[in-house]
Amino acid sequence: MSLPTLAPTAKRPGRDETPRPGRRPRRGARRSLVRSIPLLPAVVLLAIFLLGPVISSFYGSFTNASLSGSTAQNSNFVGLDNYSALFADPDFPKSVLLTLVFLIASAIVGQNVLGLGLALLMRTSNRLVRAIVGTFVVTAWVLPEIVAAFAAYAFFNDTGTLNAMLSAVGLEGPNWLYALPMLSVILANIWRGTAFSMLVYSAALQDVPTEITESAEVDGARGWQRLIFITVPMIRRSISTNLMLTTLQTLSVFTLIFVMTGGGPGTDSSTLPVLAYQEAFQFGQLGFGTAIATIMLLVGAAFSIAYIRALKPEVD
């Protein structure tokens, strides 16, 4: 006698138990929404104190606002007049070029390469060398920016410390701030900001397993080969993050350049922040200066997008 077979229970249409791919359960979405509620005050504060000024500045670049005259109190919307005048100004392309040179030389190359080198030195040297190097490098970083700017001015001045050291060995140095203003501010910014890169890379190197580097050394890899093919790929994300931070910090450097050279001689060291200050507050053209600041914001956004794309995890 055969046992009766049970028919499978019919399921209601549209109630498949298997979740559809690409769709999150509603309960998970609700949990994410609930968890994000404590972040709302921070988001509101960021919108008020960060996004609000950016929008106000962006609108101001389309007006003829000034520090004096009738437009100081009642400015008018002028459309793209500020931008058309800006791109017709011969000082603007020169300022953009000087800004890129300042960024690449002092931040992307100078601070990152020197910071990585110092981090490697701090990792392989003895305690005395680490204490001496760390003290001298970090001191420049913890100084207030205005103090560091005056210290750099005193060092590169024609009667300053650098020329005094050169004259002590029988050499005569030029007036660095007049003859080589961009080189002077680039070296000063490298001195000022290298400590941050050194600390970031020192922390990143702690996560590199010593077993891998020791295995490569046993296999005959030289020091520069271990650095290029093992260490650098393993700290790639830290390098991208540090590049983004140092680039944005260097893009907004104003006090150091203004104290050392004032953007001169002429406009030979007038980067975008200095040019925006000169147009807005020295010549009184707030709308024109704000347009320069907006261009500077776009330059920073372009670098940030490039670094964020580099930080994305690789998809297999």
Secondary structure by P-SEA (a helix, b strand, c coil): cccccccccccccccccccccccccaaaaaaaaaaaccaaaaaaaaaaccaaaaaaaaaaaacccccccccccbbbbbcaaaaaaaaacaaaaaaaaaaaaaaaaccccaaaaaaaaaaaaaacccaaaaaaaaaaaaaaaaccaaaaaaaaaaaaccccaaaaaaaaacccccccccccaaaaaaaaaaaacaaaaaaaaaaaaaaccaaaaaaaaaacccaaaaaaccccccaaaaaaaaaaaaaaaaaaccaaaaaccccccccccccaaaaaaaaccccccaaaaaaaaaaaaaaaaaaaaaaaaaaccccc
